[in-house]
């Protein structure tokens, strides 16, 4: 499982002209699932993200967590995180999980974050989405388990 985390001042996702998820300060998460992923990866990544201290304190050090700053999460499924461009000019997505498996784990990931008291907004699994954000920092991390 692979997550690209961006610290944002605001972010939103729109599907067919309608906003499906929108947050102010927090994390935009782009979430990719591969075939071998299980709840072990889901739980580890959700717990890691919930506890990350990447917001600045009064001394401008990254010491505050999402909960410390009353932040939210915008979680967007993105199978293209498993795109392989080693050969040719068009990505291959053979490492991305099949939609049923990916959606099950994506929903479990979001549920695990919510159970930790976090507000989680989402895009729409499998849809073409327009994602807008104002990056904060920028701070971008790639997490993988």
VMD Tcl script that builds the backbone (N, CA, C; Angstrom):
set m [mol new atoms 435]
animate dup $m
set s [atomselect $m all]
$s set {name element resname resid chain x y z} {
  {N N UNK 1 A 0.852 -1.171 0.000}
  {CA C UNK 1 A 0.000 0.000 0.000}
  {C C UNK 1 A 0.892 1.225 0.000}
  {N N UNK 2 A 0.491 2.202 -0.754}
  {CA C UNK 2 A 1.306 3.404 -0.949}
  {C C UNK 2 A 0.416 4.634 -0.761}
  {N N UNK 3 A 0.920 5.607 0.014}
  {CA C UNK 3 A 0.187 6.849 0.253}
  {C C UNK 3 A 1.117 8.019 0.019}
  {N N UNK 4 A 0.666 8.965 -0.798}
  {CA C UNK 4 A 1.351 10.244 -0.930}
  {C C UNK 4 A 0.581 11.219 -0.048}
  {N N UNK 5 A 1.267 11.774 0.942}
  {CA C UNK 5 A 0.670 12.701 1.893}
  {C C UNK 5 A 1.160 14.103 1.598}
  {N N UNK 6 A 0.234 15.031 1.473}
  {CA C UNK 6 A 0.589 16.438 1.307}
  {C C UNK 6 A -0.071 17.225 2.417}
  {N N UNK 7 A 0.732 18.031 3.110}
  {CA C UNK 7 A 0.179 18.931 4.118}
  {C C UNK 7 A -0.438 20.103 3.366}
  {N N UNK 8 A -1.700 20.398 3.663}
  {CA C UNK 8 A -2.412 21.415 2.898}
  {C C UNK 8 A -3.054 22.462 3.804}
  {N N UNK 9 A -3.249 23.645 3.221}
  {CA C UNK 9 A -4.041 24.690 3.873}
  {C C UNK 9 A -5.512 24.482 3.562}
  {N N UNK 10 A -5.777 23.899 2.385}
  {CA C UNK 10 A -7.132 23.519 1.980}
  {C C UNK 10 A -7.034 22.578 0.802}
  {N N UNK 11 A -8.076 21.770 0.626}
  {CA C UNK 11 A -8.120 20.847 -0.505}
  {C C UNK 11 A -9.570 20.433 -0.756}
  {N N UNK 12 A -9.835 20.087 -2.012}
  {CA C UNK 12 A -11.179 19.618 -2.365}
  {C C UNK 12 A -11.088 18.660 -3.535}
  {N N UNK 13 A -12.129 17.852 -3.674}
  {CA C UNK 13 A -12.233 16.955 -4.809}
  {C C UNK 13 A -13.644 17.091 -5.379}
  {N N UNK 14 A -13.694 17.187 -6.712}
  {CA C UNK 14 A -14.944 17.389 -7.423}
  {C C UNK 14 A -15.152 16.251 -8.418}
  {N N UNK 15 A -16.375 15.732 -8.476}
  {CA C UNK 15 A -16.752 14.693 -9.423}
  {C C UNK 15 A -17.994 15.181 -10.166}
  {N N UNK 16 A -17.909 15.217 -11.486}
  {CA C UNK 16 A -19.035 15.662 -12.316}
  {C C UNK 16 A -19.585 17.017 -11.876}
  {N N UNK 17 A -18.691 17.925 -11.522}
  {CA C UNK 17 A -19.097 19.276 -11.160}
  {C C UNK 17 A -19.571 19.452 -9.730}
  {N N UNK 18 A -19.620 18.389 -8.948}
  {CA C UNK 18 A -20.062 18.476 -7.555}
  {C C UNK 18 A -18.909 18.144 -6.618}
  {N N UNK 19 A -18.750 18.949 -5.574}
  {CA C UNK 19 A -17.710 18.693 -4.577}
  {C C UNK 19 A -18.131 17.490 -3.733}
  {N N UNK 20 A -17.265 16.467 -3.691}
  {CA C UNK 20 A -17.557 15.274 -2.894}
  {C C UNK 20 A -16.811 15.287 -1.570}
  {N N UNK 21 A -15.750 16.068 -1.488}
  {CA C UNK 21 A -14.977 16.180 -0.260}
  {C C UNK 21 A -14.217 17.481 -0.244}
  {N N UNK 22 A -14.135 18.100 0.942}
  {CA C UNK 22 A -13.458 19.393 1.058}
  {C C UNK 22 A -12.971 19.562 2.487}
  {N N UNK 23 A -11.716 20.036 2.644}
  {CA C UNK 23 A -11.166 20.280 3.977}
  {C C UNK 23 A -10.427 21.612 4.002}
  {N N UNK 24 A -10.224 22.110 5.205}
  {CA C UNK 24 A -9.304 23.220 5.408}
  {C C UNK 24 A -7.965 22.589 5.795}
  {N N UNK 25 A -7.290 23.095 6.795}
  {CA C UNK 25 A -5.965 22.595 7.163}
  {C C UNK 25 A -5.980 21.092 7.423}
  {N N UNK 26 A -4.964 20.411 6.895}
  {CA C UNK 26 A -4.857 18.978 7.140}
  {C C UNK 26 A -3.991 18.275 6.132}
  {N N UNK 27 A -4.395 17.044 5.810}
  {CA C UNK 27 A -3.656 16.203 4.880}
  {C C UNK 27 A -4.522 15.858 3.666}
  {N N UNK 28 A -3.929 15.984 2.496}
  {CA C UNK 28 A -4.480 15.370 1.293}
  {C C UNK 28 A -3.725 14.059 1.131}
  {N N UNK 29 A -4.459 12.957 1.088}
  {CA C UNK 29 A -3.855 11.637 0.936}
  {C C UNK 29 A -4.248 11.045 -0.400}
  {N N UNK 30 A -3.258 10.688 -1.203}
  {CA C UNK 30 A -3.481 9.927 -2.431}
  {C C UNK 30 A -3.139 8.486 -2.087}
  {N N UNK 31 A -4.107 7.588 -2.222}
  {CA C UNK 31 A -3.999 6.238 -1.672}
  {C C UNK 31 A -4.031 5.196 -2.788}
  {N N UNK 32 A -2.977 4.389 -2.862}
  {CA C UNK 32 A -2.895 3.308 -3.834}
  {C C UNK 32 A -2.782 1.957 -3.145}
  {N N UNK 33 A -3.424 0.962 -3.730}
  {CA C UNK 33 A -3.449 -0.388 -3.157}
  {C C UNK 33 A -2.928 -1.357 -4.214}
  {N N UNK 34 A -2.113 -2.325 -3.772}
  {CA C UNK 34 A -1.625 -3.364 -4.664}
  {C C UNK 34 A -2.222 -4.718 -4.249}
  {N N UNK 35 A -1.972 -5.742 -5.059}
  {CA C UNK 35 A -2.614 -7.054 -4.882}
  {C C UNK 35 A -2.371 -7.694 -3.519}
  {N N UNK 36 A -1.157 -7.575 -3.010}
  {CA C UNK 36 A -0.784 -8.274 -1.792}
  {C C UNK 36 A -1.223 -7.572 -0.524}
  {N N UNK 37 A -1.765 -6.379 -0.630}
  {CA C UNK 37 A -2.112 -5.611 0.560}
  {C C UNK 37 A -3.237 -6.268 1.352}
  {N N UNK 38 A -3.130 -6.122 2.694}
  {CA C UNK 38 A -4.118 -6.669 3.622}
  {C C UNK 38 A -4.429 -5.608 4.665}
  {N N UNK 39 A -5.236 -5.976 5.643}
  {CA C UNK 39 A -5.536 -5.059 6.741}
  {C C UNK 39 A -4.290 -4.698 7.542}
  {N N UNK 40 A -3.256 -5.515 7.483}
  {CA C UNK 40 A -2.008 -5.176 8.181}
  {C C UNK 40 A -1.434 -3.867 7.632}
  {N N UNK 41 A -1.371 -3.743 6.319}
  {CA C UNK 41 A -0.869 -2.509 5.704}
  {C C UNK 41 A -1.808 -1.339 5.994}
  {N N UNK 42 A -3.099 -1.580 5.877}
  {CA C UNK 42 A -4.106 -0.543 6.131}
  {C C UNK 42 A -3.932 0.029 7.536}
  {N N UNK 43 A -3.887 -0.849 8.527}
  {CA C UNK 43 A -3.817 -0.403 9.917}
  {C C UNK 43 A -2.504 0.305 10.217}
  {N N UNK 44 A -1.400 -0.233 9.711}
  {CA C UNK 44 A -0.098 0.384 9.964}
  {C C UNK 44 A -0.048 1.794 9.388}
  {N N UNK 45 A -0.472 1.948 8.135}
  {CA C UNK 45 A -0.419 3.266 7.498}
  {C C UNK 45 A -1.385 4.250 8.151}
  {N N UNK 46 A -2.594 3.825 8.452}
  {CA C UNK 46 A -3.560 4.720 9.101}
  {C C UNK 46 A -3.033 5.176 10.459}
  {N N UNK 47 A -2.485 4.259 11.228}
  {CA C UNK 47 A -1.950 4.610 12.545}
  {C C UNK 47 A -0.744 5.542 12.424}
  {N N UNK 48 A 0.111 5.273 11.457}
  {CA C UNK 48 A 1.293 6.116 11.238}
  {C C UNK 48 A 0.856 7.535 10.877}
  {N N UNK 49 A -0.073 7.657 9.943}
  {CA C UNK 49 A -0.526 8.966 9.481}
  {C C UNK 49 A -1.211 9.730 10.611}
  {N N UNK 50 A -2.032 9.041 11.391}
  {CA C UNK 50 A -2.749 9.697 12.489}
  {C C UNK 50 A -1.778 10.290 13.515}
  {N N UNK 51 A -0.616 9.675 13.679}
  {CA C UNK 51 A 0.336 10.140 14.683}
  {C C UNK 51 A 1.467 11.013 14.166}
  {N N UNK 52 A 1.533 11.213 12.852}
  {CA C UNK 52 A 2.641 12.007 12.309}
  {C C UNK 52 A 2.633 13.429 12.862}
  {N N UNK 53 A 3.813 13.901 13.216}
  {CA C UNK 53 A 3.950 15.269 13.724}
  {C C UNK 53 A 4.658 16.098 12.648}
  {N N UNK 54 A 3.870 16.687 11.768}
  {CA C UNK 54 A 4.441 17.456 10.653}
  {C C UNK 54 A 3.909 18.888 10.596}
  {N N UNK 55 A 3.219 19.299 11.664}
  {CA C UNK 55 A 2.772 20.691 11.751}
  {C C UNK 55 A 3.670 21.430 12.726}
  {N N UNK 56 A 3.950 22.674 12.412}
  {CA C UNK 56 A 4.915 23.438 13.196}
  {C C UNK 56 A 4.331 23.923 14.518}
  {N N UNK 57 A 5.196 23.916 15.536}
  {CA C UNK 57 A 4.832 24.484 16.828}
  {C C UNK 57 A 5.275 25.947 16.872}
  {N N UNK 58 A 5.214 26.555 18.051}
  {CA C UNK 58 A 5.573 27.971 18.175}
  {C C UNK 58 A 7.053 28.242 17.903}
  {N N UNK 59 A 7.886 27.201 17.927}
  {CA C UNK 59 A 9.311 27.345 17.615}
  {C C UNK 59 A 9.616 26.955 16.175}
  {N N UNK 60 A 8.568 26.789 15.353}
  {CA C UNK 60 A 8.679 26.429 13.943}
  {C C UNK 60 A 9.330 25.065 13.730}
  {N N UNK 61 A 9.102 24.153 14.668}
  {CA C UNK 61 A 9.570 22.777 14.549}
  {C C UNK 61 A 8.367 21.888 14.276}
  {N N UNK 62 A 8.566 20.856 13.496}
  {CA C UNK 62 A 7.484 19.921 13.200}
  {C C UNK 62 A 7.247 19.039 14.418}
  {N N UNK 63 A 6.355 19.497 15.292}
  {CA C UNK 63 A 6.070 18.796 16.538}
  {C C UNK 63 A 4.589 18.523 16.754}
  {N N UNK 64 A 3.733 19.035 15.911}
  {CA C UNK 64 A 2.292 18.897 16.131}
  {C C UNK 64 A 1.674 17.904 15.147}
  {N N UNK 65 A 0.735 17.148 15.672}
  {CA C UNK 65 A 0.020 16.164 14.848}
  {C C UNK 65 A -1.239 16.792 14.266}
  {N N UNK 66 A -1.898 16.031 13.428}
  {CA C UNK 66 A -3.155 16.470 12.825}
  {C C UNK 66 A -4.189 16.798 13.898}
  {N N UNK 67 A -4.279 15.961 14.916}
  {CA C UNK 67 A -5.225 16.211 16.002}
  {C C UNK 67 A -4.841 17.449 16.804}
  {N N UNK 68 A -3.535 17.696 16.972}
  {CA C UNK 68 A -3.079 18.874 17.716}
  {C C UNK 68 A -3.526 20.175 17.064}
  {N N UNK 69 A -3.646 20.179 15.733}
  {CA C UNK 69 A -4.019 21.405 15.010}
  {C C UNK 69 A -5.479 21.371 14.555}
  {N N UNK 70 A -6.231 20.367 15.031}
  {CA C UNK 70 A -7.639 20.210 14.654}
  {C C UNK 70 A -7.795 20.145 13.138}
  {N N UNK 71 A -6.908 19.386 12.504}
  {CA C UNK 71 A -6.921 19.244 11.055}
  {C C UNK 71 A -7.794 18.099 10.592}
  {N N UNK 72 A -7.992 18.023 9.287}
  {CA C UNK 72 A -8.834 17.000 8.660}
  {C C UNK 72 A -8.056 16.297 7.558}
  {N N UNK 73 A -8.664 15.254 7.030}
  {CA C UNK 73 A -8.057 14.476 5.951}
  {C C UNK 73 A -8.988 14.472 4.747}
  {N N UNK 74 A -8.403 14.664 3.569}
  {CA C UNK 74 A -9.089 14.412 2.307}
  {C C UNK 74 A -8.381 13.224 1.683}
  {N N UNK 75 A -9.069 12.092 1.607}
  {CA C UNK 75 A -8.501 10.841 1.119}
  {C C UNK 75 A -9.029 10.562 -0.281}
  {N N UNK 76 A -8.101 10.352 -1.221}
  {CA C UNK 76 A -8.451 10.157 -2.624}
  {C C UNK 76 A -7.808 8.858 -3.113}
  {N N UNK 77 A -8.615 7.927 -3.592}
  {CA C UNK 77 A -8.062 6.681 -4.131}
  {C C UNK 77 A -7.339 6.988 -5.440}
  {N N UNK 78 A -6.180 6.341 -5.634}
  {CA C UNK 78 A -5.400 6.624 -6.842}
  {C C UNK 78 A -4.575 5.407 -7.238}
  {N N UNK 79 A -5.162 4.576 -8.104}
  {CA C UNK 79 A -4.472 3.359 -8.541}
  {C C UNK 79 A -3.214 3.679 -9.339}
  {N N UNK 80 A -3.124 4.881 -9.914}
  {CA C UNK 80 A -1.962 5.222 -10.735}
  {C C UNK 80 A -0.670 5.317 -9.921}
  {N N UNK 81 A -0.759 5.291 -8.592}
  {CA C UNK 81 A 0.455 5.244 -7.776}
  {C C UNK 81 A 1.236 3.963 -8.025}
  {N N UNK 82 A 0.582 2.963 -8.602}
  {CA C UNK 82 A 1.248 1.713 -8.956}
  {C C UNK 82 A 1.507 1.601 -10.454}
  {N N UNK 83 A 1.553 2.726 -11.138}
  {CA C UNK 83 A 1.906 2.730 -12.549}
  {C C UNK 83 A 3.385 2.424 -12.739}
  {N N UNK 84 A 3.693 1.574 -13.685}
  {CA C UNK 84 A 5.076 1.174 -13.985}
  {C C UNK 84 A 5.447 1.731 -15.358}
  {N N UNK 85 A 6.505 2.548 -15.409}
  {CA C UNK 85 A 6.937 3.162 -16.672}
  {C C UNK 85 A 8.341 2.711 -17.064}
  {N N UNK 86 A 8.772 1.547 -16.575}
  {CA C UNK 86 A 10.107 1.052 -16.900}
  {C C UNK 86 A 10.252 0.726 -18.380}
  {N N UNK 87 A 9.182 0.238 -18.989}
  {CA C UNK 87 A 9.230 -0.133 -20.402}
  {C C UNK 87 A 8.207 0.690 -21.171}
  {N N UNK 88 A 8.601 1.136 -22.332}
  {CA C UNK 88 A 7.674 1.855 -23.192}
  {C C UNK 88 A 7.380 3.261 -22.708}
  {N N UNK 89 A 6.342 3.837 -23.287}
  {CA C UNK 89 A 5.966 5.209 -22.967}
  {C C UNK 89 A 4.605 5.325 -22.301}
  {N N UNK 90 A 3.920 4.211 -22.195}
  {CA C UNK 90 A 2.606 4.215 -21.555}
  {C C UNK 90 A 2.709 3.394 -20.277}
  {N N UNK 91 A 2.203 3.922 -19.157}
  {CA C UNK 91 A 2.310 3.174 -17.897}
  {C C UNK 91 A 1.505 1.880 -17.927}
  {N N UNK 92 A 2.045 0.893 -17.233}
  {CA C UNK 92 A 1.335 -0.368 -17.009}
  {C C UNK 92 A 0.848 -0.362 -15.563}
  {N N UNK 93 A -0.361 -0.841 -15.347}
  {CA C UNK 93 A -0.946 -0.806 -14.009}
  {C C UNK 93 A -1.183 -2.198 -13.453}
  {N N UNK 94 A -0.332 -3.144 -13.845}
  {CA C UNK 94 A -0.510 -4.530 -13.423}
  {C C UNK 94 A -0.288 -4.714 -11.918}
  {N N UNK 95 A 0.424 -3.804 -11.278}
  {CA C UNK 95 A 0.661 -3.913 -9.832}
  {C C UNK 95 A -0.477 -3.322 -9.007}
  {N N UNK 96 A -1.366 -2.570 -9.628}
  {CA C UNK 96 A -2.518 -2.015 -8.913}
  {C C UNK 96 A -3.525 -3.127 -8.630}
  {N N UNK 97 A -4.120 -3.068 -7.446}
  {CA C UNK 97 A -5.108 -4.077 -7.067}
  {C C UNK 97 A -6.358 -3.962 -7.929}
  {N N UNK 98 A -7.065 -5.070 -8.079}
  {CA C UNK 98 A -8.360 -5.062 -8.756}
  {C C UNK 98 A -9.315 -4.158 -7.970}
  {N N UNK 99 A -10.280 -3.544 -8.652}
  {CA C UNK 99 A -11.153 -2.564 -7.987}
  {C C UNK 99 A -11.850 -3.060 -6.721}
  {N N UNK 100 A -12.367 -4.286 -6.707}
  {CA C UNK 100 A -13.078 -4.766 -5.514}
  {C C UNK 100 A -12.162 -4.812 -4.301}
  {N N UNK 101 A -10.979 -5.370 -4.475}
  {CA C UNK 101 A -10.003 -5.473 -3.388}
  {C C UNK 101 A -9.529 -4.083 -2.968}
  {N N UNK 102 A -9.220 -3.246 -3.944}
  {CA C UNK 102 A -8.718 -1.898 -3.652}
  {C C UNK 102 A -9.754 -1.076 -2.892}
  {N N UNK 103 A -11.005 -1.125 -3.316}
  {CA C UNK 103 A -12.046 -0.338 -2.658}
  {C C UNK 103 A -12.281 -0.820 -1.232}
  {N N UNK 104 A -12.268 -2.128 -1.036}
  {CA C UNK 104 A -12.448 -2.684 0.310}
  {C C UNK 104 A -11.372 -2.153 1.261}
  {N N UNK 105 A -10.116 -2.181 0.819}
  {CA C UNK 105 A -9.027 -1.718 1.682}
  {C C UNK 105 A -9.008 -0.203 1.811}
  {N N UNK 106 A -9.363 0.505 0.757}
  {CA C UNK 106 A -9.458 1.965 0.811}
  {C C UNK 106 A -10.507 2.387 1.843}
  {N N UNK 107 A -11.654 1.737 1.840}
  {CA C UNK 107 A -12.708 2.054 2.815}
  {C C UNK 107 A -12.263 1.692 4.229}
  {N N UNK 108 A -11.581 0.568 4.383}
  {CA C UNK 108 A -11.070 0.165 5.706}
  {C C UNK 108 A -10.044 1.169 6.213}
  {N N UNK 109 A -9.211 1.680 5.325}
  {CA C UNK 109 A -8.216 2.698 5.673}
  {C C UNK 109 A -8.900 3.961 6.198}
  {N N UNK 110 A -9.904 4.429 5.473}
  {CA C UNK 110 A -10.623 5.631 5.899}
  {C C UNK 110 A -11.353 5.398 7.216}
  {N N UNK 111 A -11.935 4.219 7.396}
  {CA C UNK 111 A -12.621 3.890 8.645}
  {C C UNK 111 A -11.650 3.864 9.817}
  {N N UNK 112 A -10.470 3.326 9.591}
  {CA C UNK 112 A -9.466 3.267 10.662}
  {C C UNK 112 A -9.054 4.673 11.090}
  {N N UNK 113 A -8.905 5.577 10.131}
  {CA C UNK 113 A -8.581 6.964 10.456}
  {C C UNK 113 A -9.722 7.616 11.247}
  {N N UNK 114 A -10.949 7.379 10.835}
  {CA C UNK 114 A -12.116 7.945 11.539}
  {C C UNK 114 A -12.212 7.421 12.963}
  {N N UNK 115 A -11.901 6.146 13.162}
  {CA C UNK 115 A -11.966 5.561 14.507}
  {C C UNK 115 A -10.951 6.182 15.452}
  {N N UNK 116 A -9.982 6.883 14.904}
  {CA C UNK 116 A -9.002 7.575 15.731}
  {C C UNK 116 A -9.409 9.023 15.989}
  {N N UNK 117 A -10.660 9.332 15.660}
  {CA C UNK 117 A -11.190 10.648 15.951}
  {C C UNK 117 A -10.929 11.689 14.879}
  {N N UNK 118 A -10.461 11.265 13.716}
  {CA C UNK 118 A -10.148 12.209 12.647}
  {C C UNK 118 A -11.339 12.387 11.713}
  {N N UNK 119 A -11.489 13.598 11.200}
  {CA C UNK 119 A -12.485 13.880 10.181}
  {C C UNK 119 A -11.885 13.501 8.837}
  {N N UNK 120 A -12.578 12.632 8.101}
  {CA C UNK 120 A -12.078 12.154 6.817}
  {C C UNK 120 A -13.127 12.412 5.743}
  {N N UNK 121 A -12.768 13.243 4.783}
  {CA C UNK 121 A -13.573 13.464 3.588}
  {C C UNK 121 A -12.945 12.617 2.480}
  {N N UNK 122 A -13.725 12.286 1.447}
  {CA C UNK 122 A -13.194 11.433 0.391}
  {C C UNK 122 A -13.623 11.909 -0.990}
  {N N UNK 123 A -12.936 11.350 -1.960}
  {CA C UNK 123 A -13.372 11.466 -3.336}
  {C C UNK 123 A -14.377 10.355 -3.599}
  {N N UNK 124 A -14.512 9.955 -4.867}
  {CA C UNK 124 A -15.409 8.862 -5.238}
  {C C UNK 124 A -14.569 7.784 -5.904}
  {N N UNK 125 A -14.516 6.610 -5.297}
  {CA C UNK 125 A -13.680 5.532 -5.801}
  {C C UNK 125 A -14.009 5.234 -7.263}
  {N N UNK 126 A -12.974 5.174 -8.090}
  {CA C UNK 126 A -13.120 4.789 -9.485}
  {C C UNK 126 A -13.582 5.889 -10.425}
  {N N UNK 127 A -13.893 7.055 -9.901}
  {CA C UNK 127 A -14.394 8.149 -10.739}
  {C C UNK 127 A -13.245 9.021 -11.229}
  {N N UNK 128 A -13.506 9.758 -12.308}
  {CA C UNK 128 A -12.584 10.818 -12.725}
  {C C UNK 128 A -12.807 11.978 -11.770}
  {N N UNK 129 A -11.738 12.424 -11.127}
  {CA C UNK 129 A -11.863 13.450 -10.095}
  {C C UNK 129 A -10.971 14.640 -10.411}
  {N N UNK 130 A -11.455 15.821 -10.068}
  {CA C UNK 130 A -10.651 17.034 -10.110}
  {C C UNK 130 A -10.251 17.339 -8.673}
  {N N UNK 131 A -8.944 17.309 -8.410}
  {CA C UNK 131 A -8.438 17.543 -7.065}
  {C C UNK 131 A -7.751 18.899 -7.042}
  {N N UNK 132 A -8.168 19.754 -6.103}
  {CA C UNK 132 A -7.570 21.078 -5.938}
  {C C UNK 132 A -6.974 21.169 -4.542}
  {N N UNK 133 A -5.830 21.836 -4.431}
  {CA C UNK 133 A -5.212 21.981 -3.113}
  {C C UNK 133 A -4.337 23.217 -3.061}
  {N N UNK 134 A -4.160 23.696 -1.852}
  {CA C UNK 134 A -3.153 24.711 -1.562}
  {C C UNK 134 A -2.168 24.025 -0.636}
  {N N UNK 135 A -0.989 23.715 -1.174}
  {CA C UNK 135 A 0.034 23.000 -0.433}
  {C C UNK 135 A 0.583 23.904 0.656}
  {N N UNK 136 A 0.888 23.328 1.815}
  {CA C UNK 136 A 1.402 24.075 2.960}
  {C C UNK 136 A 2.836 23.663 3.214}
  {N N UNK 137 A 3.758 24.518 2.842}
  {CA C UNK 137 A 5.183 24.257 3.057}
  {C C UNK 137 A 6.003 24.520 1.810}
  {N N UNK 138 A 6.011 23.628 0.893}
  {CA C UNK 138 A 5.275 22.369 0.812}
  {C C UNK 138 A 5.896 21.266 1.678}
  {N N UNK 139 A 5.014 20.433 2.207}
  {CA C UNK 139 A 5.415 19.220 2.907}
  {C C UNK 139 A 4.726 18.070 2.191}
  {N N UNK 140 A 5.526 17.175 1.613}
  {CA C UNK 140 A 5.012 16.005 0.911}
  {C C UNK 140 A 5.818 14.791 1.352}
  {N N UNK 141 A 5.120 13.747 1.764}
  {CA C UNK 141 A 5.772 12.512 2.202}
  {C C UNK 141 A 5.185 11.335 1.426}
  {N N UNK 142 A 6.029 10.350 1.158}
  {CA C UNK 142 A 5.576 9.108 0.549}
  {C C UNK 142 A 5.705 8.019 1.609}
  {N N UNK 143 A 4.576 7.391 1.927}
  {CA C UNK 143 A 4.557 6.328 2.922}
  {C C UNK 143 A 4.188 5.027 2.233}
  {N N UNK 144 A 4.882 3.953 2.611}
  {CA C UNK 144 A 4.621 2.666 1.980}
  {C C UNK 144 A 4.826 1.557 3.001}
  {N N UNK 145 A 3.954 0.569 2.949}
  {CA C UNK 145 A 4.090 -0.592 3.844}
  {C C UNK 145 A 3.825 -1.835 3.030}
}
mol reanalyze $m
mol bondsrecalc $m
mol representation Tube
mol addrep $m
